[in-house]
Amino acid sequence: MATRSRGKKVTLAIVGCGGIAGSHLRGYGELLEKGENRFRIAATVDSDRTRAQAMASQIEEKTGESVNVYRSIDQLLNKEKNLDGADICGPHGLHHVMSCKLLAGGVNILCEKPIGITVKATKKIIAAAKRHKRIAATAEQCRRSIGQRTINWAFNKSGLLGDPRIWMAVSSSWQDPKSVPNWHWRVDRKMGGCGMIMDSGAHWVDTMRYWFGEIDSVYARVEQLEKRPHRKGSRLVNDAREDFWTSIFNFKSGVIGTWSWTISAPGKGFVQLSLTGSKGTIVDTDIFHPATNQARGECQLVDGTTYSLPKLQKKFLGSLSKDEKNRLFPYGVTGGMPLELWDFIDALSTGRNVEIDADEGLRSKAVCEALYESGKTKQVVKLSDVLKGTVNAYQRDVDRYWKL
């Protein structure tokens, strides 16, 4: 599918050159291969100069253009005077620190999820973007993929599945706590925020909001059933992350969702996702980013008609006009990560806003925090109270640590 995009060429930096930055780099590479040439990655930034240099070398190999290497955002801002945007791939706890410094320096930002480590941290990013009149985008790729676009169409546009009713997501497995891995920043709640509810869970929360609308309230049990020490130098440090939760979501639309996960269930495990409307159900085996990276799901209607997810995707694509296809899948790209990056590039190039900005990221962030808040208080929690900050018992010590 050919797409001829218009707009100025933008200059970018990758800030944080760890694991997820490699996925971003592959996404940029796919865009270049498809013919998207309205961007240049001019710099990499990491406190570990070796990592920044390694990523710069990969970019130079892909593009044939030189890439500058820096150890800090201050160095970047002092040296790169024509920077349009920064792709932030640092640890969760540094998202608001990095974002606000870059925004104050006049640079638009695309920040990995979760957009801020707490609601207050996210609001600080939003305030900085407004103050400096810059874009703050949340790097959320799942809803942009063809699989998730298809399921949204099946529920909300085609009438195929009828009115959305309920969804159930559960994963039960066993990871032996006697295995002692090396420490990493996710183990520390001040840096990671906490576990899978807000890590991979940030993807699922954005997806559920995309498919089923806004959430009114949640109830959750969030527990750590097993101590899981990590080796940090000569010391053992306990993992702060939850290893079990079960939860109920009450959507404003009337949809009801249940989400449960554990790695502390010895014996045979299982994973199941079921999405049900008044006329049928879609099932999958991924409760964090369903239909994003694979097409194993299946749709079955009440009359027995069955569609594989690839067949459903074909029906979805057939329903789109040429303009709609170009808007959703420019250059024929259907993967979430390159589309996330394209959205940022196109927004900076043409002067429009992004699809998922920091305000949108905040609404997903608040859902994740609402589960933790409910787990701490053992009460039903209203999303509006978490967004306002009137319910923040779980986040309070993290906010204190970051002086928020």
HELIX and SHEET records of a PDB file:
HELIX    1   1 GLY A   19  LYS A   34  1                                  16    
HELIX    2   2 ARG A   49  THR A   63  1                                  15    
HELIX    3   3 ILE A   73  LYS A   79  1                                   7    
HELIX    4   4 HIS A   92  LEU A   94  5                                   3    
HELIX    5   5 HIS A   95  ALA A  104  1                                  10    
HELIX    6   6 VAL A  119  HIS A  132  1                                  14    
HELIX    7   7 CYS A  142  ARG A  144  5                                   3    
HELIX    8   8 ILE A  146  ASN A  156  1                                  11    
HELIX    9   9 TRP A  185  VAL A  187  5                                   3    
HELIX   10  10 ARG A  189  GLY A  192  1                                   4    
HELIX   11  11 GLY A  201  PHE A  212  1                                  12    
HELIX   12  12 LEU A  309  GLY A  318  1                                  10    
HELIX   13  13 LYS A  322  LEU A  328  1                                   7    
HELIX   14  14 PRO A  330  GLY A  332  5                                   3    
HELIX   15  15 GLY A  336  THR A  350  1                                  15    
HELIX   16  16 ALA A  358  THR A  377  1                                  20    
HELIX   17  17 LEU A  383  LYS A  388  1                                   6    
HELIX   18  18 ARG A  396  TYR A  401  1                                   6    
SHEET    1   A 6 ASN A  68  TYR A  70  0                                        
SHEET    2   A 6 PHE A  39  VAL A  45  1                                        
SHEET    3   A 6 VAL A  10  VAL A  15  1                                        
SHEET    4   A 6 GLY A  85  ILE A  88  1                                        
SHEET    5   A 6 ASN A 108  GLU A 112  1                                        
SHEET    6   A 6 ALA A 136  ALA A 139  1                                        
SHEET    1   B 9 THR A 306  SER A 308  0                                        
SHEET    2   B 9 GLU A 298  LEU A 301 -1                                        
SHEET    3   B 9 GLY A 280  ASP A 284 -1                                        
SHEET    4   B 9 PHE A 270  GLY A 277 -1                                        
SHEET    5   B 9 PRO A 164  SER A 172 -1                                        
SHEET    6   B 9 ILE A 256  THR A 262  1                                        
SHEET    7   B 9 PHE A 244  PHE A 251 -1                                        
SHEET    8   B 9 ILE A 215  GLU A 223 -1                                        
SHEET    9   B 9 VAL A 381  LYS A 382 -1                                        
SHEET    1   C 2 PRO A 229  LYS A 232  0                                        
SHEET    2   C 2 ARG A 235  ASN A 238 -1                                        
END                                                                             
